[in-house]
Amino acid sequence: KKGFAGLPAALDGIKPVLLYPFFGILIIGFITLFIITPPVAAINTWMVSTLGSMDPSARVFMGIVVGGMMAIDMGGPINKAAYVTGTGLLASGEYHVMAAVMAGGMVPPLAIALATTLFKNRFTESQRKAGITNYVMGLSFITEGAIPFAAADPVRVIPSMVVGSALAGALTMVFDCTLRAPHGGIFVVPTIGNPLMYLVSIIIGAIVGAVILSMLKKPIKE
């Protein structure tokens, strides 16, 4: 607003509907393109080249890394770096990483949903209601469902989700699970290699994440 203070009063009407949004998008685009994108792209390029050539014995480490990355910012640059790595490796015929990526992305909303269901006294009534929708979002591989909870209590929520997601990603590697689809959650089960143990990996990760979160959060008196 201060940047437009010197403009004629006749332009006051278009400031909130045109000028603010336009220059806001321009600034965000500049920051994304020249500040955020270069390091994220470099990390992604490194991961595609390095993870794709790793020995099978190191797949568990891969699962921990990409699974945990999916939960760090839940839709942000780090999450997207892991996701793009998974989809990039699909093109080269490597399907294990994508399996770990999707498992890691499904865990946060599912863990939140479980926590709000099993440990009700750790959440407000509105949070418990919102937690129910996270079952659907988690099963659909929409990690962003956990963002409101992470934003409200990042110190407790994010570490819990990262541990659960990293564990799920590691387990998919242990069980030699693969995924040939870039998205879809449970709706792409036919494209999953070893689907039963894949679901088990996600369930274990979600339970662990929910339990850790319940241990970190204190009971709420309403």
LOVEX-662337 format. One record per residue (C-alpha): residue number from 1; residue in one letter; z, x, y. Coordinates in steps of 0.2 Angstrom, whole numbers, plus 2048, in hexadecimal, padded with zeros to 3 digits. Layout:
N
     k   r     Z     X     Y
   NUM   A     Z     X     Y
...
***
This chain:
222
     k   r     Z     X     Y
     1   K   800   800   800
     2   K   804   80E   80C
     3   G   7F3   815   809
     4   F   7EB   805   810
     5   A   7F7   803   81F
     6   G   7EA   809   82B
     7   L   7DD   7FC   826
     8   P   7D9   7EE   832
     9   A   7E3   7DE   830
    10   A   7D3   7D5   82C
    11   L   7D3   7DD   81B
    12   D   7E5   7D8   816
    13   G   7DE   7CA   80B
    14   I   7D3   7D5   800
    15   K   7E0   7E3   7FE
    16   P   7EA   7DB   7EF
    17   V   7DA   7D4   7E7
    18   L   7CE   7E2   7E9
    19   L   7D4   7F2   7F1
    20   Y   7E4   7F4   7E7
    21   P   7DD   7F1   7D6
    22   F   7CD   7FB   7DA
    23   F   7D5   80A   7E0
    24   G   7E3   808   7D3
    25   I   7D6   808   7C5
    26   L   7CD   817   7CD
    27   I   7DD   821   7CE
    28   I   7E3   81D   7BC
    29   G   7D1   821   7B6
    30   F   7D2   832   7BF
    31   I   7E2   836   7B7
    32   T   7DD   831   7A6
    33   L   7CC   83A   7A7
    34   F   7D2   84A   7AE
    35   I   7E4   84C   7AA
    36   I   7E8   843   79A
    37   T   7D7   843   791
    38   P   7D5   856   790
    39   P   7E5   85B   787
    40   V   7E4   84B   77C
    41   A   7D2   84F   777
    42   A   7D6   861   773
    43   I   7E5   85C   768
    44   N   7D9   84F   75F
    45   T   7CC   85C   75D
    46   W   7D8   868   755
    47   M   7DF   85B   74A
    48   V   7CE   855   744
    49   S   7C9   867   740
    50   T   7DA   86D   739
    51   L   7E0   85E   72F
    52   G   7CF   85B   728
    53   S   7CF   86C   71F
    54   M   7E1   86C   71A
    55   D   7E5   86F   708
    56   P   7EB   85F   6FE
    57   S   7FC   866   6FC
    58   A   7FE   865   70F
    59   R   7FA   852   710
    60   V   80C   84D   711
    61   F   80D   857   721
    62   M   7FE   84F   728
    63   G   805   83E   724
    64   I   815   842   72D
    65   V   80C   848   73C
    66   V   7FF   83A   73F
    67   G   80C   82D   739
    68   G   819   832   745
    69   M   80C   834   753
    70   M   807   822   751
    71   A   819   81D   756
    72   I   81D   829   764
    73   D   814   81F   772
    74   M   80E   810   768
    75   G   7FC   80E   76F
    76   G   7FD   81C   77B
    77   P   7F3   82D   77B
    78   I   7FD   834   76D
    79   N   7FB   825   762
    80   K   7E8   824   766
    81   A   7E6   837   762
    82   A   7ED   834   751
    83   Y   7E2   824   74F
    84   V   7D2   82D   755
    85   T   7D6   83B   749
    86   G   7D7   82F   73A
    87   T   7C7   826   73F
    88   G   7BE   837   742
    89   L   7C3   83D   731
    90   L   7BC   82D   729
    91   A   7AB   832   72F
    92   S   7AD   842   725
    93   G   7B3   83A   715
    94   E   7C6   83D   717
    95   Y   7CF   82D   714
    96   H   7E1   832   712
    97   V   7E5   836   724
    98   M   7DF   824   72A
    99   A   7EA   81D   71D
   100   A   7F9   826   724
   101   V   7F4   821   736
   102   M   7F3   80F   732
   103   A   804   80F   728
   104   G   80C   818   737
   105   G   805   80C   743
   106   M   80B   7FD   739
   107   V   81D   802   737
   108   P   824   801   749
   109   P   821   7EE   74B
   110   L   826   7EB   739
   111   A   836   7F5   73B
   112   I   83A   7EB   74B
   113   A   837   7DB   742
   114   L   842   7E0   734
   115   A   850   7E6   740
   116   T   850   7D6   74A
   117   T   851   7CC   73A
   118   L   85E   7D6   730
   119   F   868   7DD   73E
   120   K   869   7CE   74A
   121   N   878   7D4   753
   122   R   86F   7E3   75A
   123   F   863   7D8   764
   124   T   863   7CA   771
   125   E   85C   7B9   76C
   126   S   84C   7BC   775
   127   Q   849   7CC   76C
   128   R   84D   7C4   75B
   129   K   840   7B7   75F
   130   A   833   7C4   765
   131   G   837   7CE   755
   132   I   830   7C1   74A
   133   T   81E   7C3   752
   134   N   81F   7D5   74D
   135   Y   81D   7D1   73B
   136   V   80C   7CB   73E
   137   M   808   7D9   74A
   138   G   80E   7E6   73E
   139   L   804   7DF   72F
   140   S   7F5   7DE   73B
   141   F   7F7   7F1   740
   142   I   7FB   7ED   752
   143   T   808   7FA   756
   144   E   809   7F4   768
   145   G   814   7E6   762
   146   A   823   7F2   763
   147   I   820   7F7   774
   148   P   82C   7EB   77D
   149   F   83A   7F0   772
   150   A   836   803   775
   151   A   835   800   788
   152   A   846   7F7   788
   153   D   84F   805   77E
   154   P   844   814   77B
   155   V   852   820   777
   156   R   856   816   767
   157   V   846   80D   763
   158   I   839   81B   764
   159   P   842   828   759
   160   S   846   81B   74C
   161   M   834   815   74B
   162   V   82D   827   74B
   163   V   838   82B   73B
   164   G   832   81B   732
   165   S   820   81E   737
   166   A   820   830   732
   167   L   828   82C   721
   168   A   81B   81E   71E
   169   G   80D   82B   722
   170   A   815   838   716
   171   L   817   82B   708
   172   T   805   826   709
   173   M   800   838   706
   174   V   80C   83A   6F8
   175   F   805   82B   6F0
   176   D   7F3   831   6F3
   177   C   7EF   821   6FD
   178   T   7DE   820   706
   179   L   7D7   814   713
   180   R   7C4   812   716
   181   A   7C6   805   725
   182   P   7CB   80A   737
   183   H   7D6   7FB   73A
   184   G   7DC   7EB   733
   185   G   7ED   7EC   72B
   186   I   7F0   7E2   71C
   187   F   7DF   7DA   71E
   188   V   7D6   7E9   718
   189   V   7E0   7EC   708
   190   P   7CF   7EC   6FE
   191   T   7CB   7FC   707
   192   I   7DB   805   703
   193   G   7DD   811   6F4
   194   N   7ED   80E   6EB
   195   P   7F1   7FE   6F5
   196   L   802   7FA   6EC
   197   M   80A   80B   6F0
   198   Y   802   80A   702
   199   L   80C   7FA   705
   200   V   81B   802   6FD
   201   S   81A   810   709
   202   I   819   805   718
   203   I   827   7FA   712
   204   I   832   809   710
   205   G   82E   810   721
   206   A   831   800   729
   207   I   842   7FE   720
   208   V   847   80F   725
   209   G   842   80D   737
   210   A   84C   7FC   738
   211   V   85B   804   730
   212   I   85B   813   73C
   213   L   859   808   74B
   214   S   867   7FC   746
   215   M   872   80C   744
   216   L   86E   812   755
   217   K   870   801   75E
   218   K   881   7FA   762
   219   P   885   7E7   75F
   220   I   881   7DC   76D
   221   K   88E   7CF   773
   222   E   885   7C0   77A
***
